[in-house]
Amino acid sequence: MMLLVLGNTELSLIKGISIAGANPELTKFTPPADAEYIFYDRPKIIDAIPVTPQGHPTPAIITKACYELAGFPITVVRAGTFLAPQIPHIHVSDDVGRDFRKTQALPNVDEIVEKGKLIGCELSKVVNEVVIGESTPAGTTTAQAVLWALGYKAKTSSASPNNPQELKKDVIEEGFKRANAKFGELADKPIQALKEFGDPMLACTLGISIGFRGKVVLAGGTQMLAVSAILKALGEDLRRFKIATTRWVVEDRTATFERTAEEIGIDYYVANLDFSQSKFNGLRDYERGFVKEGVGAGGAVYLAEKKGFSCKDVFKKVEELYAKLISNEI
Amino acid sequence: MMLLVLGNTELSLIKGISIAGANPELTKFTPPADAEYIFYDRPKIIDAIPVTPQGHPTPAIITKACYELAGFPITVVRAGTFLAPQIPHIHVSDDVGRDFRKTQALPNVDEIVEKGKLIGCELSKVVNEVVIGESTPAGTTTAQAVLWALGYKAKTSSASPNNPQELKKDVIEEGFKRANAKFGELADKPIQALKEFGDPMLACTLGISIGFRGKVVLAGGTQMLAVSAILKALGEDLRRFKIATTRWVVEDRTATFERTAEEIGIDYYVANLDFSQSKFNGLRDYERGFVKEGVGAGGAVYLAEKKGFSCKDVFKKVEELYAKLISNEI
């Protein structure tokens, strides 16, 4: 079973920080539209699937392909977004993460974590493994800020081949200044780190992970490193957890996925997708470092493989869905 | 696994029609407070558990007792309520059922049914039986209106020993006049009957029941007869469904539970609870016809019995919870 946790942070409105939307304003629509697209031919909240400014389709297309192939259940969780998805979803909060350069990111972190725990606790009565994916524009910036506050010299990935590390660094340093915090200073106060610099997705995923009593697969790239680091700092036994991500994240030389995962001590699964033979430019560009991961894509492939489907099967299904999308647009 | 579907209808604001709240205005709080009380010692949205004007505690106390004994999972669904429960819940709609004397009750019935179907469909990938309970002040009036529109000479029950049948009849007749409808006239148009006279809980429970592919236990009293009647009118095979209710509903001489269930052809389970030996007046009064059922009480006992607990075990736990409630109030 898969949960898809949706979050927004005001940071995605900073120009150039996120390409999870055709422009900063549209990043408000990305999480609900991602979720809706999995269940329907088109999103409901907006009549277009989320794309980068250059038109690369959302990784939700991979998640949808796996969902349609393997038929596992997906439950959407609104951890804190500008807009509610127009499909049934678990409501946790409609507060988004605030711009941490100006104010605390998540004053309500305790409430979100507590609600997440309750979701996880109830869920463990039904299944013994849960895969948790996410959609959070600019979430790699909040994740990197949290990792820095916890003392990890990590670089998170980006949906762009030109990872805006300089911009991320400036934003994070401004946030650290506002909070009067130093690198590694919150290593023993992980919830405080979330409160100062996190986003609702991180808090909710953390709560679910703690409340759930079985195996947890954190489906995402470098953002899930931040969740893992907090779990470790809280004393959780990391053998119960692993990250599922894609080859594109692991191979990203602008980020430190493998090194940081090792430093934390979290195991990971890599979805070995290859879009180099795609008929479509928008998908071939995944091989050039666009998009990479998101909406639990790696975790969805993990679930599809468990049901006997290969990465090639997933690729074929993605091609089919993309062709359908394009034909709809005509 | 149990779903608890929450609904409101403006009809609960009519004086004397519902005692699911200390006064009509407080019936707005009843569904979320019922849901919250199951998971916590007290509701969150209001610092009191829902009671009748005479102080009888909500049947959520029975559901909570079973939940704590047997440890089955409960998921709360907001089909359409004035207020959101302050716990994680599946959001379907925040539109309440309108006063059908003045306007159509559920203009958005199709959307609610569709969302319910999606919930049911995803759920059937995880479990093969689902118990659906509800909390809907004045829901017996909407249920009776729907049953009449479908051609059943049914009398629904009430949380009061003095079932306000005259008032219900007047309200329903006014509604029929507004809609220019006659008894039995919508027998072949069950969704239209819901749209004119229903409530969000009925629509959502219907959708979930259709979308789910396994066994469905409709946990409620005479309101679940309305859902059953619609399922039948839509051509569903009723062998997949049964009602779970309490002895107090079946024995209610002011209503027609058994006769109407037979007429529809729906099977039912009866929770054989007996509160006559309670130390507390508020619970002994259940034997005098107060409260009777609600918040999936009968279905919760059904689940507890499946896990090896008896009605006596449930009674003992209810006594314990009630003692705790009273001590909290001091």
Interface residues (C-beta under 8 A of the other chain):
Chain A: M1 F39 G71 F72 P73 I74 T75 V77 R78 A84 I87 P88 H89 I90 H91 V92 K115 G116 L118 I119 E122 L123 K125 V126 V127
Chain B: M1 F39 G71 F72 P73 I74 T75 V77 R78 A84 I87 P88 H89 I90 H91 V92 K115 G116 L118 I119 E122 L123 K125 V126 V127
